[in-house]
């Protein structure tokens, strides 16, 4: 009896099927997006001499190789990292609205008025006039001084608009501004786990974002996050609300600035 030959399997279309499956999974698969708070990298500013930063204006956070966090004089275990949120808010708020009986270990606040900002603006314009009258060929620094003064004038003009908005929405004539030197300093070591470092960084940014959201809700009835989201989605469009939200965000960012200094890791 003759043996039957086993039928051959036609594999000619297998490559096409595999290619179609690959296309299907590429189209239908969704990737998780990392959640983070965006920050602008600060511009380099040249200063001839800087005053030493007072200890009260620094909120120092250190992360060691065991991922234990030291926030000023307090130790925070990795599993309790959310406690850092309240500590950062405390750093910002403890002396806010206080002109007397302030906590000595925390940043002081200045209280700006429109008259004060207008005075500073007038002084800057006077300096600019004096610089422009001088011969730049005899003193090469004149052009640099002119540029710095123009930037200063732009900042004071911006502040005048900001305090007008703050007065309008808050009903107050004075605007609290935290000390210019006040900042959070983040220190780590070479063998600090990167995920722990990012977690601390995000907790700091989250705390400031929540402070901004609350202030924006109190003043404008809309959160800072909502305004920022709308602005980022429509910033290239010529819409009145884009400009409105940008100006309101400038005010909130002035009231609660995010100054996070990341120090080079130690060995």
QUIBEL-V5728 format. One line per field, one symbol per residue. ss: DSSP state (H for helix, E for strand, L for the rest). A space follows every 10 residues. Layout:
BEGIN
ss = ???
END
This chain:
BEGIN
ss = LLLLLLLLLL LLLHHHHHHH HHHHHHHHLL LLLLLLLLLL LLLLLLLLLL LLLLHHHEEE EEELLLLLEE ELLEEELHHH LLHHHHHHHH HHHLLLLLLL LLLLLLLLEE EELHHHHHHH HHHHHHHHHH HHHLLLLLLL HHHHHHHHHH HHHHHHHHHH HHHHHHHHHH LLLLEEEELL LLEEEEEEEL LLLHHHHHHH HHHHHHHHHH HHHHHHHHHH LLLHHHHHHH HHHHLLLLLH HHHHHHHHHH HHHHHLLLLE EELLLEL
END
